[in-house]
Amino acid sequence: MPPGDPRPVDNLDDDDYPAYTMGRAAEMLGTTPAFLRALGEHRLITPLRSEGGHRRYSRYQLRIAARARELVDGGTPIEAACRIVVLEDQLEEAQRINEQLRTQGGAQPKTSA
C-alpha cells in the first residue's frame, strides 16, 4: 500500500495471506483436495495451518497450484510439473531482479575514464 493511503490494511489484499480452506481452494481450481495434498507432498506449496490444524492457502499458492494443474492436465507427471513451476517462478524472480538492476544502472550518471 502506498504511503499516505487512507485505506486500512486488509489481510485479503495480501497475496500471501492464507485465506482459503482446502475445500474452497480445490473448488476454485476445479480440482480435488487430494491434488492439493499431492502438491504439498511434492513441496510445491506448503499451506499454513489454522489453529484447528486445517490447511489454509493464499492467493499466491493458488496461482502456483493452478499452473501445476495446467501442466498435469496437459499430460505432465506431477513431479515434473512441480519442478517446472519452481523453475518458472525462479526465472520470473531473476528477470524481475535483472530489470530492477538495469533500471537502477540506467539512472546513474555515466562517467568517462
C-alpha positions in Angstrom: 0.0 0.0 0.0 1.5 3.4 -0.9 2.4 5.7 2.0 -0.4 8.0 3.0 -3.1 5.6 1.5 -6.2 6.1 3.7 -7.4 2.5 3.4 -6.9 0.3 6.4 -4.6 -2.7 5.9 -6.7 -5.7 4.9 -5.4 -9.2 5.0 -7.4 -10.1 2.0 -5.3 -7.6 0.0 -2.2 -9.6 1.0 -1.3 -12.2 -1.7 0.4 -14.3 1.0 -2.5 -14.3 3.5 -3.8 -17.9 3.9 -7.5 -17.0 3.3 -8.8 -20.2 1.6 -9.7 -23.5 3.1 -8.6 -26.7 1.3 -12.2 -27.3 0.1 -12.6 -23.7 -1.2 -9.2 -23.8 -2.9 -9.9 -27.1 -4.6 -13.3 -25.7 -5.8 -11.7 -22.5 -7.1 -9.1 -24.6 -9.1 -11.6 -27.1 -10.3 -9.6 -29.9 -8.7 -9.7 -32.2 -5.7 -8.3 -31.8 -2.2 -6.1 -34.8 -2.9 -4.4 -32.9 -5.7 -3.6 -30.0 -3.3 -2.3 -32.5 -0.8 -0.1 -34.0 -3.5 1.4 -30.6 -4.3 2.2 -30.3 -0.6 3.8 -33.7 -0.6 6.0 -32.6 -3.6 6.8 -29.4 -1.7 5.5 -27.1 -4.4 3.2 -25.4 -1.9 3.1 -25.6 1.9 -0.2 -24.4 3.3 -0.4 -22.8 6.6 -2.4 -24.5 9.3 -5.3 -22.9 11.2 -5.5 -23.2 14.9 -7.6 -26.3 14.4 -5.0 -27.8 12.1 -6.8 -27.3 8.8 -4.8 -26.4 5.7 -5.2 -22.8 4.5 -4.0 -21.4 1.1 -3.0 -18.0 -0.1 -3.8 -16.5 -3.5 -0.1 -16.8 -4.4 -0.3 -20.5 -3.6 -3.5 -20.9 -5.6 -1.8 -19.4 -8.7 1.1 -21.8 -8.3 -1.3 -24.7 -7.9 -3.3 -23.6 -11.0 -0.2 -23.6 -13.1 0.7 -27.1 -11.9 -2.8 -28.2 -12.7 -2.5 -26.9 -16.3 0.7 -28.9 -16.7 -0.7 -32.1 -15.2 -3.9 -31.7 -17.3 -1.7 -31.5 -20.3 -0.1 -34.8 -19.5 3.0 -33.8 -17.5 3.6 -36.1 -14.5 3.0 -34.2 -11.2 6.7 -34.5 -10.1 7.8 -32.8 -13.4 5.0 -30.3 -13.2 6.1 -29.2 -9.7 9.7 -28.8 -10.9 8.7 -26.8 -13.9 6.6 -24.5 -11.8 9.5 -23.9 -9.4 11.9 -23.2 -12.3 9.3 -20.8 -13.9 9.0 -19.0 -10.5 12.7 -18.7 -10.1 13.1 -17.4 -13.7 10.4 -14.8 -13.1 12.1 -13.6 -9.9 15.5 -13.4 -11.7 14.0 -11.4 -14.5 12.4 -9.0 -12.0 15.7 -8.5 -10.2 17.6 -8.0 -13.5 15.1 -5.4 -14.6 15.5 -3.6 -11.3 19.3 -3.6 -11.6 19.0 -2.4 -15.2 16.7 0.4 -14.2 19.0 1.4 -11.3 22.1 1.2 -13.5 20.4 3.3 -16.2 19.6 6.1 -13.7 23.2 6.6 -12.6 25.2 9.2 -14.5 27.9 7.8 -16.7 31.5 8.8 -16.1 34.3 8.8 -18.7 37.6 7.2 -17.9 
